[in-house]
């Protein structure tokens, strides 16, 4: 395909990486972002990019954004609320070149990717909230925005997150995201004499709240907490919560634990916000002939997986390669979905199982703290780590001429068949 014009809805990780990948493939992407700056900045204070995510970013020459602004994170230490050490695990593998999982402020990642997009001459249009889209008679697509403007192109890519407008336009019966019973909050603090190696994570299964933190190379404590709630907080409730109220509630939840959680939260500098946690186990419709979903719009994964940004980057680059190497957009979109669906739905299910350990009752806590040392010791063995290799061993080779042309799909225009697709590993 030549002169492919793509409208990308959403300026987060999925949208910006898709723009970079499509531009590298020789196409003309334009990003339409609903806000002046990406909404993702309000959802969490920092995140991890795993080695598979860095690999996807490297394919579009954008991995430096994470390596320059983030820091390596190699290990996780697990504690109970009583302060008992339960075990430790690697935070993913170390690649042959020394690459490991990195931690980065969400704002640094978003701003860095957006700056890279602009540096390459790709346009970002802000304050463009999608309200509708239609397939045109020529097979293209028209997108309509809340400010009355519109855009036309050959393909619309929905990279607009877990509450995606594109998903609802594509399929009015599309499932809504599933609330997982947890909130998500975090911040940055200055606390002296913490027993933690810089860059490593300390994960604490507290009595009333899961809490985690890491110490940056500069000595700043980066923390997160997952306060449980049986019912989902409404948007009005979340907006009405003051930082002081959230801080007080967290201190109340963490007060029973013999850990530094209370001290860290009390020492936090700057604002604290709270959001709901969601996942999206399976979305039946990922695409039609002129629209497609990527990232959280297609498969939101729990933050417990540490894979949200990485999967978004994988999606974005894979979609661009399928478009580059296919004769038609429908063939490309079929290949993209077939290459991605099984992997991402497996990650979503795995992340959901991690969340289940964060909100047990009294008996559940007792049994968890009793058996976790055995489970973690077994999980740290080389053979067990190899069993988790599927999560990280995902490599994208940009120069390989075609993953999409290897897909067994019927070309609706010619009736011909291609051969089975193979994902580059």
ZAMARGU-4260 file (C-alpha; in steps of 0.2 Angstrom, whole numbers, plus 5000, padded with zeros to 4 digits):
<rodrens>
0) 5000/5000/5000 | 5006/5017/4996 | 5002/5034/5003 | 4992/5026/5017 | 4984/5040/5028
5) 4980/5035/5046 | 4970/5044/5059 | 4976/5039/5076 | 4964/5042/5090 | 4974/5044/5107
10) 4991/5052/5111 | 4997/5039/5124 | 5010/5025/5122 | 5000/5016/5109 | 4995/5031/5099
15) 5013/5039/5098 | 5022/5022/5095 | 5009/5018/5081 | 5013/5035/5073 | 5032/5032/5074
20) 5030/5015/5067 | 5018/5020/5053 | 5030/5035/5049 | 5045/5024/5048 | 5035/5012/5036
25) 5033/5027/5024 | 5015/5032/5029 | 5006/5048/5034 | 4999/5047/5052 | 4990/5060/5061
30) 4987/5059/5080 | 4970/5066/5087 | 4971/5068/5106 | 4956/5072/5116 | 4965/5083/5129
35) 4978/5096/5128 | 4990/5083/5136 | 4987/5065/5136 | 4974/5058/5149 | 4986/5045/5154
40) 4996/5057/5165 | 4982/5056/5177 | 4981/5037/5179 | 4997/5033/5188 | 5013/5042/5192
45) 5025/5029/5185 | 5026/5013/5176 | 5038/4999/5171 | 5043/4995/5153 | 5048/4977/5151
50) 5061/4971/5140 | 5048/4966/5127 | 5042/4984/5127 | 5059/4991/5125 | 5062/4979/5110
55) 5046/4986/5102 | 5052/5003/5105 | 5069/4999/5098 | 5061/4993/5082 | 5055/5012/5079
60) 5071/5020/5086 | 5062/5026/5102 | 5069/5015/5116 | 5081/5030/5121 | 5066/5039/5128
65) 5065/5025/5142 | 5083/5022/5144 | 5087/5041/5145 | 5073/5046/5158 | 5070/5029/5167
70) 5081/5018/5178 | 5084/4999/5178 | 5073/4988/5189 | 5080/4970/5191 | 5072/4962/5207
75) 5056/4962/5217 | 5056/4958/5236 | 5040/4952/5244 | 5035/4956/5262 | 5019/4952/5272
80) 5011/4966/5282 | 5020/4959/5297 | 5037/4963/5289 | 5041/4945/5286 | 5051/4942/5270
85) 5042/4930/5259 | 5054/4929/5244 | 5061/4938/5229 | 5059/4937/5210 | 5068/4944/5195
90) 5057/4958/5187 | 5059/4950/5170 | 5075/4943/5162 | 5091/4952/5157 | 5095/4952/5139
95) 5111/4947/5131 | 5116/4966/5129 | 5112/4969/5147 | 5094/4977/5144 | 5082/4974/5159
100) 5065/4981/5164 | 5065/5000/5167 | 5055/5011/5178 | 5050/5028/5171 | 5038/5042/5176
105) 5023/5041/5166 | 5024/5060/5161 | 5042/5057/5155 | 5037/5043/5144 | 5022/5052/5137
110) 5031/5068/5134 | 5047/5060/5127 | 5037/5050/5115 | 5027/5065/5110 | 5043/5075/5107
115) 5049/5061/5096 | 5033/5061/5086 | 5035/5080/5083 | 5054/5079/5080 | 5050/5067/5065
120) 5037/5079/5058 | 5021/5070/5063 | 5006/5081/5067 | 4997/5080/5084 | 4980/5088/5085
125) 4975/5092/5103 | 4957/5094/5110 | 4950/5082/5097 | 4938/5070/5106 | 4931/5057/5095
130) 4912/5056/5094 | 4909/5046/5078 | 4916/5038/5063 | 4910/5031/5047 | 4917/5020/5033
135) 4916/5029/5016 | 4911/5023/4999 | 4929/5022/4993 | 4934/5011/5008 | 4941/5025/5018
140) 4935/5032/5035 | 4929/5049/5041 | 4931/5053/5060 | 4920/5066/5068 | 4926/5076/5084
145) 4917/5085/5098 | 4922/5102/5092 | 4913/5100/5075 | 4929/5096/5065 | 4932/5080/5055
150) 4946/5071/5047 | 4947/5058/5033 | 4959/5044/5029 | 4962/5026/5024 | 4962/5019/5042
155) 4957/5025/5059 | 4967/5017/5073 | 4959/5018/5091 | 4973/5020/5103 | 4961/5029/5116
160) 4963/5018/5131 | 4952/5007/5142 | 4937/5019/5140 | 4939/5019/5121 | 4927/5029/5110
165) 4933/5020/5095 | 4929/5003/5102 | 4910/5009/5104 | 4910/5016/5087 | 4917/5000/5080
170) 4905/4989/5089 | 4890/4996/5099 | 4889/4980/5108 | 4907/4980/5114 | 4910/4975/5132
175) 4914/4989/5145 | 4930/4987/5155 | 4929/4976/5170 | 4932/4985/5187 | 4944/4973/5197
180) 4940/4979/5215 | 4955/4989/5217 | 4960/5007/5216 | 4977/5014/5210 | 4987/5028/5218
185) 5005/5033/5221 | 5017/5047/5223 | 5035/5052/5226 | 5043/5054/5244 | 5059/5058/5253
190) 5062/5045/5266 | 5079/5041/5274 | 5086/5024/5278 | 5074/5012/5269 | 5080/4994/5268
195) 5079/4993/5249 | 5092/4992/5235 | 5090/5006/5223 | 5080/5001/5208 | 5073/4986/5216
200) 5055/4984/5221 | 5048/4980/5238 | 5030/4973/5237 | 5020/4972/5252 | 5004/4962/5255
205) 4997/4972/5269 | 4983/4968/5280 | 4971/4980/5272 | 4980/4987/5256 | 4994/4981/5244
210) 5008/4993/5244 | 5024/4994/5234 | 5039/5005/5232 | 5056/5007/5224 | 5070/5019/5227
215) 5076/5029/5212 | 5095/5031/5208 | 5093/5049/5216 | 5086/5042/5232 | 5068/5047/5229
220) 5055/5035/5234 | 5043/5030/5221 | 5027/5021/5228 | 5010/5015/5224 | 4995/5008/5233
225) 4980/4998/5228 | 4966/5001/5241 | 4952/4989/5239 | 4934/4994/5236 | 4920/4982/5233
230) 4911/4995/5223 | 4918/5006/5209 | 4921/5024/5213 | 4911/5036/5202 | 4920/5049/5192
235) 4912/5062/5203 | 4918/5054/5219 | 4936/5052/5212 | 4936/5071/5207 | 4930/5076/5224
240) 4943/5067/5234 | 4957/5079/5240 | 4975/5073/5241 | 4974/5075/5260 | 4959/5064/5261
245) 4967/5051/5250 | 4983/5052/5260 | 4973/5050/5277 | 4964/5035/5270 | 4980/5026/5265
250) 4988/5030/5281 | 4973/5022/5290 | 4974/5006/5279 | 4992/5004/5281 | 4993/5008/5300
255) 4991/4990/5304 | 5007/4985/5295 | 5024/4984/5302 | 5032/4991/5286 | 5037/5009/5280
260) 5021/5012/5271 | 5014/5025/5283 | 5030/5034/5284 | 5032/5034/5265 | 5014/5040/5262
265) 5015/5054/5275 | 5032/5060/5268 | 5025/5062/5250 | 5028/5078/5241 | 5015/5084/5228
270) 4998/5079/5224 | 4990/5062/5226 | 4976/5056/5215 | 4966/5040/5215 | 4959/5030/5200
275) 4949/5014/5198 | 4958/4998/5191 | 4951/4990/5176 | 4955/4976/5164 | 4947/4970/5148
280) 4948/4951/5146 | 4941/4949/5128 | 4935/4961/5115 | 4926/4952/5101 | 4928/4965/5087
285) 4946/4972/5085 | 4943/4979/5068 | 4933/4981/5052 | 4939/4986/5035 | 4943/5004/5040
290) 4945/5004/5059 | 4956/4995/5071 | 4960/4995/5090 | 4977/4994/5099 | 4983/4994/5117
295) 4971/4996/5131 | 4956/5000/5119 | 4958/4981/5113 | 4964/4973/5129 | 4967/4982/5145
300) 4978/4973/5157 | 4980/4975/5175 | 4994/4986/5181 | 4999/4971/5192 | 5006/4963/5176
305) 5018/4977/5172 | 5015/4974/5154 | 5002/4988/5149 | 5014/5000/5140 | 5024/4985/5133
310) 5009/4977/5125 | 5004/4994/5118 | 5020/4996/5110 | 5020/4978/5103 | 5003/4981/5096
315) 5008/4997/5087 | 5023/4991/5079 | 5015/4975/5073 | 5000/4984/5066 | 5012/4995/5056
320) 5022/4980/5049 | 5006/4971/5044 | 5000/4987/5035 | 5017/4989/5027 | 5018/4971/5021
325) 5000/4967/5015 | 4991/4971/4999 | 4975/4978/5007 | 4970/4985/5024 | 4958/4971/5028
330) 4971/4958/5025 | 4983/4968/5036 | 4970/4970/5050 | 4966/4951/5050 | 4985/4947/5051
335) 4987/4959/5065 | 4973/4952/5076 | 4978/4934/5073 | 4996/4938/5078 | 4991/4948/5094
340) 4975/4941/5101 | 4981/4925/5110 | 4996/4933/5117 | 4987/4948/5125 | 4972/4939/5131
345) 4984/4927/5140 | 4993/4942/5148 | 4976/4949/5154 | 4972/4933/5162 | 4989/4932/5170
350) 4987/4950/5177 | 4970/4946/5184 | 4977/4931/5194 | 4990/4943/5202 | 4976/4955/5207
355) 4966/4941/5216 | 4980/4939/5229 | 4978/4958/5234 | 4961/4957/5242 | 4959/4941/5252
360) 4950/4939/5269 | 4957/4934/5285 | 4959/4916/5281 | 4965/4920/5264 | 4979/4931/5271
365) 4985/4918/5283 | 4986/4904/5270 | 4994/4916/5257 | 5008/4921/5269 | 5010/4903/5274
370) 5012/4896/5256 | 5019/4911/5247 | 5037/4908/5253 | 5036/4890/5245 | 5028/4897/5229
375) 5041/4911/5227 | 5056/4900/5231 | 5050/4888/5217 | 5046/4902/5205 | 5063/4909/5207
380) 5071/4892/5200 | 5078/4893/5183 | 5066/4880/5176 | 5051/4890/5183 | 5058/4906/5176
385) 5059/4898/5159 | 5041/4894/5160 | 5037/4913/5161 | 5048/4916/5146 | 5033/4918/5135
390) 5029/4935/5144 | 5045/4943/5139 | 5052/4933/5124 | 5044/4943/5111 | 5055/4951/5097
395) 5050/4962/5083 | 5062/4962/5068 | 5058/4977/5058 | 5069/4972/5043 | 5061/4955/5040
400) 5050/4957/5025 | 5033/4952/5030 | 5024/4944/5044 | 5007/4949/5036 | 5010/4942/5019
405) 5013/4925/5028 | 4995/4926/5035 | 4982/4913/5028 | 4968/4925/5024 | 4956/4926/5010
410) 4959/4942/4999 | 4941/4947/4997 | 4945/4957/4981 | 4954/4942/4972 | 4949/4927/4982
415) 4967/4921/4983 | 4975/4914/4999 | 4991/4919/5008 | 5001/4907/5019 | 5000/4905/5038
420) 5007/4919/5048 | 5022/4916/5060 | 5026/4929/5074 | 5044/4934/5075 | 5051/4927/5092
</rodrens>
